Structure formats: C-alpha cells, structure tokens
Amino acid sequence: MSTLGTFVRSLTIQGSWNYRTMLGGGFAFSLLPELERIHGRDSSAFSSAVQRHSELFNAHPYLAGLAMGAVLRLESEGEAPELVRRFKMAVRGPLGGLGDALVWAGWLPATLLGALLLWLLGAPWWVVIPVFLVLYNGGHLLLRVWAFRTGLREGREVGRNLQLAGLKRGAERLALLAVLLIGVVAGLLLFNGLGALASSWRWSTLGVAGFAAGLHLGQEARRPAAYGFSLLLLLLFIVGTVL
C-alpha cells in the first residue's frame, strides 16, 4: 500500500469538521485514494466505502490516524463493511478521551508553560516563540506518525497496542508536569511583580508554602476543599500586603 498520501491527507482531517459528521468527511477524504485503489473507482463497493467512511466519526484529530491506519488495513484485507463500521464505533470514544488527556491537558499546556518560563527567565521573544512552535508541533507530528503506523500495522488488534504504548500513563505524567510548571511560572510572576517590595521575603515564604500545599493537596482537592484553600490564599495575600 502507498500510504504516504493518506497520511498527508490526514493532517487536514478537521478541514470539513461539522456538527453532523464531525471528522467523518475528513476521514473519508484521507482514505479516498486508497479506497479507489482497493475497490476501483467505478464500482459500487467504492461508492459504498466512501459513504460509509463519511458517516459520523469523532476522535482526537492527532490520534484519529490510529483508526485510519487500522481501517485501511481492514479494507485492504477485504473485511466485511459491518465489521469495519463496528470497529470505528468501538475505538472513537477511547481515542477521543485519551487524546484530550494527552494533548489538550498535557502536551499543549506543558510546552506553552515551558515557553513562558523561558520568557520569564529572560529569553527574547524571537527565541521563545520558535521553541514553543518546534516543541509542540514536533510532538504532535510524531504522535500522528506513530498513531498511523501503529494502526496500519496492528489492524483490529490496535486496542491491545494502545495498552502497551502506555499513553494513559504518559498523559498523567504530562499533566503533572504542566501543574508543576504552573507553580514555577506563578512563583516567578509573583517574585518579579511583588518581589521589588521591601517585604519580598514574605512573598517568597508564601510562594513556597503555596507550592508545597498545591503539590500535596492539588490532586485530592474537591470543590469545598478547593474553595477553602483559595480563600486561605486570598487571606495570606492580604496579610502579606498589609505587612
């Protein structure tokens, strides 16, 4: 199979996003050349396959290639259309949830906060912006390549490979890194903005205390506890200002 064109097309999978089919149109567009090669352009099987893959499909765009590669392999092996449809329905939910946790809650904030940290440490903007763009886009392109190649290789067994890849564990670690960077960036903003005051040691103490409390309680806090903790920080802020 000549899959490079399919992968390149998959980069535009959100180009026809809509509320009725979501990523369905982009999914079918990405597979179009290979579906034509497999079924023949003038065949009823080709028309049926295009229509089938234009149906509702929603997943994270960076991990949709996992389903796309697997579907391409199933189509090339002549699997029954209903099996292919059931496979897509089965994987779209996990791919969406895992992708959101891995990218939107992990990789994107971590790279953005890392770039912001560079700026706060004195790096010029013309260094900070390229660093962010290279890190973020390099990471998501590697994820896309891995997803498509894995789906193409594993076919219907792609779920088992998802477990072996440890993506969920990676998402948790990236989220922790993002939380850590938030603390560091907040501390630097506090130090740079209020540290010029004569009472800068008080702000440093409050910053360390807040970081330690957040590290210890952040993952366990529920809404009442979070509200109470926020009020405590506000009180400490007022006390620090008065002193």
TORZA-698300 format. One record per residue (C-alpha): residue number from 1; x, y, z. Coordinates in pm, 1 decimal, padded with zeros to 6 digits. Layout:
<lumdos>
<lumdo><nr>NUM</nr><xx>X</xx><yy>Y</yy><zz>Z</zz></lumdo>
...
</lumdos>
This chain:
<lumdos>
<lumdo><nr>1</nr><xx>00000.0</xx><yy>00000.0</yy><zz>00000.0</zz></lumdo>
<lumdo><nr>2</nr><xx>00113.6</xx><yy>00352.9</yy><zz>-00080.3</zz></lumdo>
<lumdo><nr>3</nr><xx>00015.1</xx><yy>00517.8</yy><zz>00246.9</zz></lumdo>
<lumdo><nr>4</nr><xx>00214.8</xx><yy>00842.5</yy><zz>00241.8</zz></lumdo>
<lumdo><nr>5</nr><xx>-00061.1</xx><yy>01026.8</yy><zz>00058.3</zz></lumdo>
<lumdo><nr>6</nr><xx>-00319.5</xx><yy>00902.4</yy><zz>00308.3</zz></lumdo>
<lumdo><nr>7</nr><xx>-00107.6</xx><yy>01024.4</yy><zz>00599.2</zz></lumdo>
<lumdo><nr>8</nr><xx>-00053.5</xx><yy>01366.3</yy><zz>00440.0</zz></lumdo>
<lumdo><nr>9</nr><xx>-00427.5</xx><yy>01397.3</yy><zz>00376.6</zz></lumdo>
<lumdo><nr>10</nr><xx>-00495.6</xx><yy>01301.0</yy><zz>00739.1</zz></lumdo>
<lumdo><nr>11</nr><xx>-00325.7</xx><yy>01623.5</yy><zz>00851.3</zz></lumdo>
<lumdo><nr>12</nr><xx>-00632.4</xx><yy>01805.9</yy><zz>00714.9</zz></lumdo>
<lumdo><nr>13</nr><xx>-00886.3</xx><yy>01577.9</yy><zz>00885.1</zz></lumdo>
<lumdo><nr>14</nr><xx>-01050.5</xx><yy>01874.4</yy><zz>01062.5</zz></lumdo>
<lumdo><nr>15</nr><xx>-01088.2</xx><yy>02075.2</yy><zz>00741.6</zz></lumdo>
<lumdo><nr>16</nr><xx>-01452.1</xx><yy>01970.8</yy><zz>00690.3</zz></lumdo>
<lumdo><nr>17</nr><xx>-01548.6</xx><yy>01936.3</yy><zz>01057.1</zz></lumdo>
<lumdo><nr>18</nr><xx>-01919.9</xx><yy>01984.6</yy><zz>01119.9</zz></lumdo>
<lumdo><nr>19</nr><xx>-02175.9</xx><yy>01901.3</yy><zz>01387.4</zz></lumdo>
<lumdo><nr>20</nr><xx>-02340.1</xx><yy>01624.4</yy><zz>01183.4</zz></lumdo>
<lumdo><nr>21</nr><xx>-02043.9</xx><yy>01403.3</yy><zz>01091.5</zz></lumdo>
<lumdo><nr>22</nr><xx>-01764.9</xx><yy>01576.1</yy><zz>01287.8</zz></lumdo>
<lumdo><nr>23</nr><xx>-01442.9</xx><yy>01420.8</yy><zz>01148.9</zz></lumdo>
<lumdo><nr>24</nr><xx>-01628.7</xx><yy>01188.4</yy><zz>00911.0</zz></lumdo>
<lumdo><nr>25</nr><xx>-01572.3</xx><yy>01394.6</yy><zz>00595.7</zz></lumdo>
<lumdo><nr>26</nr><xx>-01201.0</xx><yy>01435.7</yy><zz>00666.2</zz></lumdo>
<lumdo><nr>27</nr><xx>-01171.8</xx><yy>01063.8</yy><zz>00742.7</zz></lumdo>
<lumdo><nr>28</nr><xx>-01321.2</xx><yy>00968.3</yy><zz>00406.2</zz></lumdo>
<lumdo><nr>29</nr><xx>-01115.1</xx><yy>01231.1</yy><zz>00222.1</zz></lumdo>
<lumdo><nr>30</nr><xx>-00794.1</xx><yy>01089.2</yy><zz>00371.8</zz></lumdo>
<lumdo><nr>31</nr><xx>-00880.4</xx><yy>00733.4</yy><zz>00266.0</zz></lumdo>
<lumdo><nr>32</nr><xx>-01014.2</xx><yy>00825.8</yy><zz>-00078.4</zz></lumdo>
<lumdo><nr>33</nr><xx>-00708.8</xx><yy>00735.1</yy><zz>-00294.7</zz></lumdo>
<lumdo><nr>34</nr><xx>-00659.9</xx><yy>00400.2</yy><zz>-00122.1</zz></lumdo>
<lumdo><nr>35</nr><xx>-01030.4</xx><yy>00315.5</yy><zz>-00133.9</zz></lumdo>
<lumdo><nr>36</nr><xx>-01024.1</xx><yy>00385.4</yy><zz>-00506.7</zz></lumdo>
<lumdo><nr>37</nr><xx>-00722.3</xx><yy>00160.3</yy><zz>-00549.0</zz></lumdo>
<lumdo><nr>38</nr><xx>-00874.7</xx><yy>-00122.0</yy><zz>-00343.3</zz></lumdo>
<lumdo><nr>39</nr><xx>-01228.9</xx><yy>-00119.7</yy><zz>-00485.0</zz></lumdo>
<lumdo><nr>40</nr><xx>-01196.6</xx><yy>00051.1</yy><zz>-00822.2</zz></lumdo>
<lumdo><nr>41</nr><xx>-01336.5</xx><yy>00398.6</yy><zz>-00882.5</zz></lumdo>
<lumdo><nr>42</nr><xx>-01643.7</xx><yy>00292.2</yy><zz>-01079.8</zz></lumdo>
<lumdo><nr>43</nr><xx>-01750.4</xx><yy>00007.6</yy><zz>-00853.2</zz></lumdo>
<lumdo><nr>44</nr><xx>-02045.1</xx><yy>00007.1</yy><zz>-00615.9</zz></lumdo>
<lumdo><nr>45</nr><xx>-01810.2</xx><yy>-00114.1</yy><zz>-00341.2</zz></lumdo>
<lumdo><nr>46</nr><xx>-01609.0</xx><yy>00208.9</yy><zz>-00377.3</zz></lumdo>
<lumdo><nr>47</nr><xx>-01919.2</xx><yy>00428.0</yy><zz>-00351.4</zz></lumdo>
<lumdo><nr>48</nr><xx>-02038.4</xx><yy>00231.0</yy><zz>-00052.6</zz></lumdo>
<lumdo><nr>49</nr><xx>-01699.8</xx><yy>00259.5</yy><zz>00121.5</zz></lumdo>
<lumdo><nr>50</nr><xx>-01681.2</xx><yy>00636.9</yy><zz>00066.6</zz></lumdo>
<lumdo><nr>51</nr><xx>-02032.3</xx><yy>00680.2</yy><zz>00202.8</zz></lumdo>
<lumdo><nr>52</nr><xx>-01959.2</xx><yy>00453.1</yy><zz>00498.6</zz></lumdo>
<lumdo><nr>53</nr><xx>-01644.9</xx><yy>00640.6</yy><zz>00599.0</zz></lumdo>
<lumdo><nr>54</nr><xx>-01816.6</xx><yy>00978.4</yy><zz>00560.3</zz></lumdo>
<lumdo><nr>55</nr><xx>-02051.1</xx><yy>00891.2</yy><zz>00846.0</zz></lumdo>
<lumdo><nr>56</nr><xx>-02021.2</xx><yy>01027.6</yy><zz>01197.6</zz></lumdo>
<lumdo><nr>57</nr><xx>-01674.0</xx><yy>00976.7</yy><zz>01341.5</zz></lumdo>
<lumdo><nr>58</nr><xx>-01533.4</xx><yy>01169.8</yy><zz>01632.9</zz></lumdo>
<lumdo><nr>59</nr><xx>-01193.1</xx><yy>01122.1</yy><zz>01794.9</zz></lumdo>
<lumdo><nr>60</nr><xx>-00894.8</xx><yy>01333.1</yy><zz>01880.5</zz></lumdo>
<lumdo><nr>61</nr><xx>-00752.9</xx><yy>01456.3</yy><zz>01546.9</zz></lumdo>
<lumdo><nr>62</nr><xx>-00396.4</xx><yy>01361.7</yy><zz>01644.6</zz></lumdo>
<lumdo><nr>63</nr><xx>-00494.9</xx><yy>01001.9</yy><zz>01726.8</zz></lumdo>
<lumdo><nr>64</nr><xx>-00755.0</xx><yy>00957.8</yy><zz>01452.9</zz></lumdo>
<lumdo><nr>65</nr><xx>-00474.7</xx><yy>00816.7</yy><zz>01237.1</zz></lumdo>
<lumdo><nr>66</nr><xx>-00473.2</xx><yy>00511.3</yy><zz>01461.9</zz></lumdo>
<lumdo><nr>67</nr><xx>-00824.9</xx><yy>00426.1</yy><zz>01349.0</zz></lumdo>
<lumdo><nr>68</nr><xx>-00747.5</xx><yy>00536.8</yy><zz>00994.2</zz></lumdo>
<lumdo><nr>69</nr><xx>-00448.3</xx><yy>00307.2</yy><zz>00957.4</zz></lumdo>
<lumdo><nr>70</nr><xx>-00637.2</xx><yy>00014.4</yy><zz>01105.2</zz></lumdo>
<lumdo><nr>71</nr><xx>-00939.4</xx><yy>00075.9</yy><zz>00879.4</zz></lumdo>
<lumdo><nr>72</nr><xx>-00713.1</xx><yy>00097.4</yy><zz>00576.4</zz></lumdo>
<lumdo><nr>73</nr><xx>-00568.7</xx><yy>-00242.3</yy><zz>00660.3</zz></lumdo>
<lumdo><nr>74</nr><xx>-00914.4</xx><yy>-00392.1</yy><zz>00717.4</zz></lumdo>
<lumdo><nr>75</nr><xx>-01037.1</xx><yy>-00256.1</yy><zz>00384.3</zz></lumdo>
<lumdo><nr>76</nr><xx>-00733.2</xx><yy>-00390.7</yy><zz>00200.6</zz></lumdo>
<lumdo><nr>77</nr><xx>-00787.1</xx><yy>-00734.2</yy><zz>00357.5</zz></lumdo>
<lumdo><nr>78</nr><xx>-01147.8</xx><yy>-00741.0</yy><zz>00236.2</zz></lumdo>
<lumdo><nr>79</nr><xx>-01316.1</xx><yy>-00742.1</yy><zz>00576.1</zz></lumdo>
<lumdo><nr>80</nr><xx>-01693.7</xx><yy>-00709.7</yy><zz>00588.7</zz></lumdo>
<lumdo><nr>81</nr><xx>-01822.1</xx><yy>-00349.6</yy><zz>00584.9</zz></lumdo>
<lumdo><nr>82</nr><xx>-02023.9</xx><yy>-00402.8</yy><zz>00903.7</zz></lumdo>
<lumdo><nr>83</nr><xx>-01712.1</xx><yy>-00521.3</yy><zz>01089.0</zz></lumdo>
<lumdo><nr>84</nr><xx>-01523.5</xx><yy>-00209.1</yy><zz>00976.6</zz></lumdo>
<lumdo><nr>85</nr><xx>-01813.1</xx><yy>00011.4</yy><zz>01091.1</zz></lumdo>
<lumdo><nr>86</nr><xx>-01828.3</xx><yy>-00157.5</yy><zz>01432.4</zz></lumdo>
<lumdo><nr>87</nr><xx>-01453.0</xx><yy>-00121.6</yy><zz>01472.1</zz></lumdo>
<lumdo><nr>88</nr><xx>-01468.7</xx><yy>00253.5</yy><zz>01410.1</zz></lumdo>
<lumdo><nr>89</nr><xx>-01752.6</xx><yy>00291.8</yy><zz>01657.7</zz></lumdo>
<lumdo><nr>90</nr><xx>-01559.1</xx><yy>00097.6</yy><zz>01920.0</zz></lumdo>
<lumdo><nr>91</nr><xx>-01235.8</xx><yy>00296.7</yy><zz>01902.1</zz></lumdo>
<lumdo><nr>92</nr><xx>-01359.2</xx><yy>00652.5</yy><zz>01852.4</zz></lumdo>
<lumdo><nr>93</nr><xx>-01451.4</xx><yy>00712.1</yy><zz>02218.8</zz></lumdo>
<lumdo><nr>94</nr><xx>-01123.1</xx><yy>00588.6</yy><zz>02370.8</zz></lumdo>
<lumdo><nr>95</nr><xx>-00919.6</xx><yy>00776.0</yy><zz>02108.1</zz></lumdo>
<lumdo><nr>96</nr><xx>-01106.3</xx><yy>01096.5</yy><zz>02186.4</zz></lumdo>
<lumdo><nr>97</nr><xx>-01069.3</xx><yy>01074.8</yy><zz>02563.1</zz></lumdo>
<lumdo><nr>98</nr><xx>-00708.6</xx><yy>00962.6</yy><zz>02554.1</zz></lumdo>
<lumdo><nr>99</nr><xx>-00611.9</xx><yy>01228.9</yy><zz>02300.8</zz></lumdo>
<lumdo><nr>100</nr><xx>-00775.7</xx><yy>01505.0</yy><zz>02503.8</zz></lumdo>
<lumdo><nr>101</nr><xx>-00588.1</xx><yy>01397.8</yy><zz>02816.1</zz></lumdo>
<lumdo><nr>102</nr><xx>-00258.6</xx><yy>01350.5</yy><zz>02635.5</zz></lumdo>
<lumdo><nr>103</nr><xx>-00256.4</xx><yy>01664.4</yy><zz>02419.9</zz></lumdo>
<lumdo><nr>104</nr><xx>-00502.8</xx><yy>01928.4</yy><zz>02543.4</zz></lumdo>
<lumdo><nr>105</nr><xx>-00448.1</xx><yy>01861.9</yy><zz>02914.5</zz></lumdo>
<lumdo><nr>106</nr><xx>-00083.7</xx><yy>01757.7</yy><zz>02891.9</zz></lumdo>
<lumdo><nr>107</nr><xx>00136.6</xx><yy>01836.1</yy><zz>02595.0</zz></lumdo>
<lumdo><nr>108</nr><xx>-00010.0</xx><yy>02174.1</yy><zz>02493.4</zz></lumdo>
<lumdo><nr>109</nr><xx>-00005.6</xx><yy>02337.4</yy><zz>02840.8</zz></lumdo>
<lumdo><nr>110</nr><xx>00334.5</xx><yy>02184.4</yy><zz>02920.9</zz></lumdo>
<lumdo><nr>111</nr><xx>00500.8</xx><yy>02325.2</yy><zz>02608.1</zz></lumdo>
<lumdo><nr>112</nr><xx>00321.6</xx><yy>02659.4</yy><zz>02640.7</zz></lumdo>
<lumdo><nr>113</nr><xx>00419.7</xx><yy>02698.3</yy><zz>03005.7</zz></lumdo>
<lumdo><nr>114</nr><xx>00774.8</xx><yy>02588.2</yy><zz>02925.1</zz></lumdo>
<lumdo><nr>115</nr><xx>00798.5</xx><yy>02865.0</yy><zz>02666.1</zz></lumdo>
<lumdo><nr>116</nr><xx>00651.8</xx><yy>03115.4</yy><zz>02911.7</zz></lumdo>
<lumdo><nr>117</nr><xx>00909.0</xx><yy>03005.9</yy><zz>03167.6</zz></lumdo>
<lumdo><nr>118</nr><xx>01186.4</xx><yy>03076.3</yy><zz>02917.8</zz></lumdo>
<lumdo><nr>119</nr><xx>01048.2</xx><yy>03425.9</yy><zz>02865.3</zz></lumdo>
<lumdo><nr>120</nr><xx>01029.2</xx><yy>03493.7</yy><zz>03239.1</zz></lumdo>
<lumdo><nr>121</nr><xx>01389.9</xx><yy>03379.5</yy><zz>03272.9</zz></lumdo>
<lumdo><nr>122</nr><xx>01497.1</xx><yy>03641.9</yy><zz>03021.6</zz></lumdo>
<lumdo><nr>123</nr><xx>01490.8</xx><yy>03472.1</yy><zz>02680.3</zz></lumdo>
<lumdo><nr>124</nr><xx>01389.9</xx><yy>03707.6</yy><zz>02396.2</zz></lumdo>
<lumdo><nr>125</nr><xx>01056.0</xx><yy>03659.6</yy><zz>02223.1</zz></lumdo>
<lumdo><nr>126</nr><xx>01223.2</xx><yy>03555.9</yy><zz>01897.4</zz></lumdo>
<lumdo><nr>127</nr><xx>01365.0</xx><yy>03254.9</yy><zz>02082.6</zz></lumdo>
<lumdo><nr>128</nr><xx>01058.7</xx><yy>03174.6</yy><zz>02293.3</zz></lumdo>
<lumdo><nr>129</nr><xx>00808.5</xx><yy>03157.7</yy><zz>02006.4</zz></lumdo>
<lumdo><nr>130</nr><xx>01015.4</xx><yy>02923.2</yy><zz>01780.0</zz></lumdo>
<lumdo><nr>131</nr><xx>01094.1</xx><yy>02699.1</yy><zz>02079.1</zz></lumdo>
<lumdo><nr>132</nr><xx>00723.1</xx><yy>02661.6</yy><zz>02154.2</zz></lumdo>
<lumdo><nr>133</nr><xx>00629.4</xx><yy>02602.1</yy><zz>01788.9</zz></lumdo>
<lumdo><nr>134</nr><xx>00903.9</xx><yy>02343.8</yy><zz>01735.7</zz></lumdo>
<lumdo><nr>135</nr><xx>00831.6</xx><yy>02156.5</yy><zz>02059.6</zz></lumdo>
<lumdo><nr>136</nr><xx>00454.2</xx><yy>02148.9</yy><zz>02025.3</zz></lumdo>
<lumdo><nr>137</nr><xx>00434.7</xx><yy>02075.5</yy><zz>01652.6</zz></lumdo>
<lumdo><nr>138</nr><xx>00723.1</xx><yy>01829.9</yy><zz>01662.3</zz></lumdo>
<lumdo><nr>139</nr><xx>00550.0</xx><yy>01638.8</yy><zz>01940.4</zz></lumdo>
<lumdo><nr>140</nr><xx>00210.8</xx><yy>01620.2</yy><zz>01776.8</zz></lumdo>
<lumdo><nr>141</nr><xx>00358.1</xx><yy>01524.1</yy><zz>01438.4</zz></lumdo>
<lumdo><nr>142</nr><xx>00549.5</xx><yy>01238.3</yy><zz>01599.9</zz></lumdo>
<lumdo><nr>143</nr><xx>00227.5</xx><yy>01129.7</yy><zz>01770.6</zz></lumdo>
<lumdo><nr>144</nr><xx>00040.7</xx><yy>01136.9</yy><zz>01439.2</zz></lumdo>
<lumdo><nr>145</nr><xx>00308.9</xx><yy>00931.1</yy><zz>01263.9</zz></lumdo>
<lumdo><nr>146</nr><xx>00316.9</xx><yy>00676.4</yy><zz>01545.6</zz></lumdo>
<lumdo><nr>147</nr><xx>-00063.1</xx><yy>00650.1</yy><zz>01551.5</zz></lumdo>
<lumdo><nr>148</nr><xx>-00099.3</xx><yy>00595.0</yy><zz>01176.9</zz></lumdo>
<lumdo><nr>149</nr><xx>00184.5</xx><yy>00342.8</yy><zz>01153.4</zz></lumdo>
<lumdo><nr>150</nr><xx>00056.9</xx><yy>00153.8</yy><zz>01457.2</zz></lumdo>
<lumdo><nr>151</nr><xx>-00296.4</xx><yy>00133.1</yy><zz>01319.7</zz></lumdo>
<lumdo><nr>152</nr><xx>-00169.4</xx><yy>00017.1</yy><zz>00983.0</zz></lumdo>
<lumdo><nr>153</nr><xx>00046.6</xx><yy>-00250.0</yy><zz>01143.8</zz></lumdo>
<lumdo><nr>154</nr><xx>-00195.6</xx><yy>-00378.6</yy><zz>01407.3</zz></lumdo>
<lumdo><nr>155</nr><xx>-00530.2</xx><yy>-00358.4</yy><zz>01229.1</zz></lumdo>
<lumdo><nr>156</nr><xx>-00814.7</xx><yy>-00469.9</yy><zz>01454.7</zz></lumdo>
<lumdo><nr>157</nr><xx>-00564.7</xx><yy>-00550.7</yy><zz>01732.5</zz></lumdo>
<lumdo><nr>158</nr><xx>-00485.1</xx><yy>-00184.5</yy><zz>01774.5</zz></lumdo>
<lumdo><nr>159</nr><xx>-00659.3</xx><yy>-00171.3</yy><zz>02114.2</zz></lumdo>
<lumdo><nr>160</nr><xx>-00404.8</xx><yy>-00409.6</yy><zz>02260.2</zz></lumdo>
<lumdo><nr>161</nr><xx>-00121.5</xx><yy>-00192.7</yy><zz>02132.0</zz></lumdo>
<lumdo><nr>162</nr><xx>-00281.6</xx><yy>00113.5</yy><zz>02287.2</zz></lumdo>
<lumdo><nr>163</nr><xx>-00249.5</xx><yy>-00050.2</yy><zz>02627.4</zz></lumdo>
<lumdo><nr>164</nr><xx>00112.1</xx><yy>-00146.6</yy><zz>02563.6</zz></lumdo>
<lumdo><nr>165</nr><xx>00203.2</xx><yy>00204.3</yy><zz>02449.3</zz></lumdo>
<lumdo><nr>166</nr><xx>00138.9</xx><yy>00349.1</yy><zz>02795.1</zz></lumdo>
<lumdo><nr>167</nr><xx>-00030.8</xx><yy>00657.1</yy><zz>02651.2</zz></lumdo>
<lumdo><nr>168</nr><xx>-00255.6</xx><yy>00693.1</yy><zz>02954.5</zz></lumdo>
<lumdo><nr>169</nr><xx>00044.2</xx><yy>00688.0</yy><zz>03185.8</zz></lumdo>
<lumdo><nr>170</nr><xx>00217.0</xx><yy>00941.8</yy><zz>02962.3</zz></lumdo>
<lumdo><nr>171</nr><xx>-00088.6</xx><yy>01168.2</yy><zz>02976.0</zz></lumdo>
<lumdo><nr>172</nr><xx>-00085.3</xx><yy>01158.3</yy><zz>03356.3</zz></lumdo>
<lumdo><nr>173</nr><xx>00283.0</xx><yy>01247.5</yy><zz>03368.0</zz></lumdo>
<lumdo><nr>174</nr><xx>00240.9</xx><yy>01535.1</yy><zz>03124.6</zz></lumdo>
<lumdo><nr>175</nr><xx>-00048.6</xx><yy>01669.9</yy><zz>03330.6</zz></lumdo>
<lumdo><nr>176</nr><xx>00169.9</xx><yy>01657.8</yy><zz>03642.1</zz></lumdo>
<lumdo><nr>177</nr><xx>00446.6</xx><yy>01837.6</yy><zz>03454.4</zz></lumdo>
<lumdo><nr>178</nr><xx>00200.6</xx><yy>02107.2</yy><zz>03346.4</zz></lumdo>
<lumdo><nr>179</nr><xx>00085.4</xx><yy>02153.3</yy><zz>03707.6</zz></lumdo>
<lumdo><nr>180</nr><xx>00447.0</xx><yy>02180.8</yy><zz>03821.6</zz></lumdo>
<lumdo><nr>181</nr><xx>00521.7</xx><yy>02440.7</yy><zz>03554.8</zz></lumdo>
<lumdo><nr>182</nr><xx>00214.9</xx><yy>02640.4</yy><zz>03657.5</zz></lumdo>
<lumdo><nr>183</nr><xx>00358.6</xx><yy>02659.1</yy><zz>04009.4</zz></lumdo>
<lumdo><nr>184</nr><xx>00701.0</xx><yy>02766.7</yy><zz>03884.4</zz></lumdo>
<lumdo><nr>185</nr><xx>00558.3</xx><yy>03028.2</yy><zz>03646.5</zz></lumdo>
<lumdo><nr>186</nr><xx>00323.1</xx><yy>03162.8</yy><zz>03914.2</zz></lumdo>
<lumdo><nr>187</nr><xx>00615.0</xx><yy>03186.4</yy><zz>04156.3</zz></lumdo>
<lumdo><nr>188</nr><xx>00826.4</xx><yy>03376.9</yy><zz>03906.8</zz></lumdo>
<lumdo><nr>189</nr><xx>00541.2</xx><yy>03615.1</yy><zz>03826.1</zz></lumdo>
<lumdo><nr>190</nr><xx>00487.8</xx><yy>03675.7</yy><zz>04196.4</zz></lumdo>
<lumdo><nr>191</nr><xx>00857.6</xx><yy>03728.5</yy><zz>04258.3</zz></lumdo>
<lumdo><nr>192</nr><xx>00906.9</xx><yy>03956.8</yy><zz>03959.5</zz></lumdo>
<lumdo><nr>193</nr><xx>00596.6</xx><yy>04161.2</yy><zz>04027.0</zz></lumdo>
<lumdo><nr>194</nr><xx>00596.6</xx><yy>04191.9</yy><zz>04405.6</zz></lumdo>
<lumdo><nr>195</nr><xx>00947.2</xx><yy>04094.9</yy><zz>04496.1</zz></lumdo>
<lumdo><nr>196</nr><xx>01063.7</xx><yy>04453.2</yy><zz>04449.4</zz></lumdo>
<lumdo><nr>197</nr><xx>00886.5</xx><yy>04540.5</yy><zz>04771.3</zz></lumdo>
<lumdo><nr>198</nr><xx>01085.0</xx><yy>04557.3</yy><zz>05094.8</zz></lumdo>
<lumdo><nr>199</nr><xx>00886.7</xx><yy>04259.1</yy><zz>05222.2</zz></lumdo>
<lumdo><nr>200</nr><xx>00992.6</xx><yy>04027.6</yy><zz>04938.1</zz></lumdo>
<lumdo><nr>201</nr><xx>01093.2</xx><yy>03755.2</yy><zz>05184.6</zz></lumdo>
<lumdo><nr>202</nr><xx>00729.7</xx><yy>03731.2</yy><zz>05293.1</zz></lumdo>
<lumdo><nr>203</nr><xx>00619.0</xx><yy>03670.4</yy><zz>04935.5</zz></lumdo>
<lumdo><nr>204</nr><xx>00889.3</xx><yy>03412.1</yy><zz>04889.9</zz></lumdo>
<lumdo><nr>205</nr><xx>00768.6</xx><yy>03231.4</yy><zz>05200.9</zz></lumdo>
<lumdo><nr>206</nr><xx>00406.7</xx><yy>03244.3</yy><zz>05083.7</zz></lumdo>
<lumdo><nr>207</nr><xx>00509.0</xx><yy>03122.9</yy><zz>04738.9</zz></lumdo>
<lumdo><nr>208</nr><xx>00695.5</xx><yy>02822.5</yy><zz>04880.0</zz></lumdo>
<lumdo><nr>209</nr><xx>00405.4</xx><yy>02743.7</yy><zz>05115.1</zz></lumdo>
<lumdo><nr>210</nr><xx>00153.0</xx><yy>02767.8</yy><zz>04831.6</zz></lumdo>
<lumdo><nr>211</nr><xx>00362.6</xx><yy>02546.8</yy><zz>04604.1</zz></lumdo>
<lumdo><nr>212</nr><xx>00402.4</xx><yy>02282.0</yy><zz>04876.0</zz></lumdo>
<lumdo><nr>213</nr><xx>00030.1</xx><yy>02287.7</yy><zz>04957.0</zz></lumdo>
<lumdo><nr>214</nr><xx>-00067.0</xx><yy>02262.2</yy><zz>04592.1</zz></lumdo>
<lumdo><nr>215</nr><xx>00174.3</xx><yy>01975.1</yy><zz>04534.3</zz></lumdo>
<lumdo><nr>216</nr><xx>00032.9</xx><yy>01787.7</yy><zz>04833.0</zz></lumdo>
<lumdo><nr>217</nr><xx>-00336.8</xx><yy>01872.4</yy><zz>04804.1</zz></lumdo>
<lumdo><nr>218</nr><xx>-00389.1</xx><yy>01963.6</yy><zz>04439.6</zz></lumdo>
<lumdo><nr>219</nr><xx>-00486.1</xx><yy>01619.0</yy><zz>04313.4</zz></lumdo>
<lumdo><nr>220</nr><xx>-00702.2</xx><yy>01535.7</yy><zz>04613.0</zz></lumdo>
<lumdo><nr>221</nr><xx>-00896.3</xx><yy>01861.5</yy><zz>04642.5</zz></lumdo>
<lumdo><nr>222</nr><xx>-01268.5</xx><yy>01857.3</yy><zz>04578.5</zz></lumdo>
<lumdo><nr>223</nr><xx>-01479.8</xx><yy>02166.2</yy><zz>04532.0</zz></lumdo>
<lumdo><nr>224</nr><xx>-01537.5</xx><yy>02255.7</yy><zz>04900.1</zz></lumdo>
<lumdo><nr>225</nr><xx>-01171.6</xx><yy>02199.6</yy><zz>04980.8</zz></lumdo>
<lumdo><nr>226</nr><xx>-01062.9</xx><yy>02395.4</yy><zz>04674.5</zz></lumdo>
<lumdo><nr>227</nr><xx>-01282.4</xx><yy>02691.1</yy><zz>04771.3</zz></lumdo>
<lumdo><nr>228</nr><xx>-01145.9</xx><yy>02686.5</yy><zz>05124.4</zz></lumdo>
<lumdo><nr>229</nr><xx>-00789.6</xx><yy>02667.7</yy><zz>05000.2</zz></lumdo>
<lumdo><nr>230</nr><xx>-00849.4</xx><yy>02958.6</yy><zz>04760.0</zz></lumdo>
<lumdo><nr>231</nr><xx>-00990.5</xx><yy>03170.9</yy><zz>05043.3</zz></lumdo>
<lumdo><nr>232</nr><xx>-00686.4</xx><yy>03084.4</yy><zz>05255.7</zz></lumdo>
<lumdo><nr>233</nr><xx>-00453.3</xx><yy>03200.9</yy><zz>04978.5</zz></lumdo>
<lumdo><nr>234</nr><xx>-00653.1</xx><yy>03522.2</yy><zz>04943.5</zz></lumdo>
<lumdo><nr>235</nr><xx>-00620.2</xx><yy>03580.5</yy><zz>05317.6</zz></lumdo>
<lumdo><nr>236</nr><xx>-00244.4</xx><yy>03520.0</yy><zz>05301.2</zz></lumdo>
<lumdo><nr>237</nr><xx>-00222.1</xx><yy>03763.6</yy><zz>05009.0</zz></lumdo>
<lumdo><nr>238</nr><xx>-00398.5</xx><yy>04033.9</yy><zz>05211.9</zz></lumdo>
<lumdo><nr>239</nr><xx>-00179.8</xx><yy>03969.4</yy><zz>05515.6</zz></lumdo>
<lumdo><nr>240</nr><xx>00134.3</xx><yy>03984.2</yy><zz>05303.3</zz></lumdo>
<lumdo><nr>241</nr><xx>00022.1</xx><yy>04314.3</yy><zz>05150.9</zz></lumdo>
<lumdo><nr>242</nr><xx>-00051.5</xx><yy>04471.0</yy><zz>05487.9</zz></lumdo>
<lumdo><nr>243</nr><xx>00275.4</xx><yy>04353.3</yy><zz>05638.9</zz></lumdo>
</lumdos>
